[in-house]
Amino acid sequence: MNSIAAYFDRRQLAHAPLQELHNGGWTAYAEKASRAEQIAASFPDLRPVRDYGLEPLLQVHDRDYVEFLRSAHSDWRAAGRSGDAIGYTWPVVRRRRLKLDRIDARLGRYSYDAATPIAEGTWEASYWSAQTALTALAAILDGEMRSSFALCPPPAHHSGRDYCGGYCYLNNTAIAAEQARRSGRRVAILDIDYHHGNGTQDIFYEDPDVLFVSIHADPATDYPFFWGHAEERGEGAGAGKTLNLPLPQGTDIEAYGRALDEALGAVRAHKADLLVLSYGADTFEEDPISHFRLRRSDYRTIAGRIAALDLPVLIVMEGGYAIDALALNVGELLSGFVAEPKDADLIPQ
Ligand SMILES: [Zn+2]
């Protein structure tokens, strides 16, 4: 159904936590493997993923964090625990550098919430999710594809240099963006998940070369609360290279389209020659944990508008929890990248 190259590796399905802390109680883990399986089943010709090793991951993430992710579940078991490794105590910022060995302390040190349990297969799945983003990027850098789609569970954009959070462990989006920059590309990241991409923002916050633009639910009312406010614009050499466009709950395509125009204007002003699109389908009107009012057909409109930038686009899958609608929503977005350019005119101004 889609004529855009899509990449996925079944080892990404190894991540299967049992439960998460939500609204004061334990509930079934929302970022479940069936999300990816629904989308994967809609592609007749998923392309194989190559292994680029740890090096590109370590260009973004701290080595001690990566080593923590690799060993956290076995360390948890070695401490006599069953189930998933999950933190329950978090340091205040100035105590984060304390080196403590106990697994419970390290779970707090390297995470910021209780929504990110580490299960037996979490490292394997996260590793291959990052390789999927790198493989999809390589198809663009090698000139094989104009644009490509990385089906990336676990998702990426809440994970920072040395922390996991919000269902995210390795930041596939940032890893691909950094790899593209090191290949000489001028990179802009546009994050259109419902939630703010705090991890991606943190990674590039002082970076003058990589633009980060995000359209998301106002963090005054929505997760991740402590990032994504309009006044966050980057720091140091990166001042002005972060743009946050928070929108209220209930936003429909009209207001969304105006924010998208502003976001695309910033991408143009940055003179990017490659766009990394963090795509979350949790802006969909039927998403069970989110509160925007985008309809399925809006994704085609949004994609057409982004395609009108006339840039190569690496699309990296982030959130989206209306599982039965997920494959259709992804298909609608991708169709906007292969449609005639005139479709870009359909967005309300
Ligand atoms: Zn989200």
Residues whose N, C-alpha, C, O or C-beta is under 5 A from the ligand:
A	BS01	ZN	D193 Y194 H195 G280 D282 G319
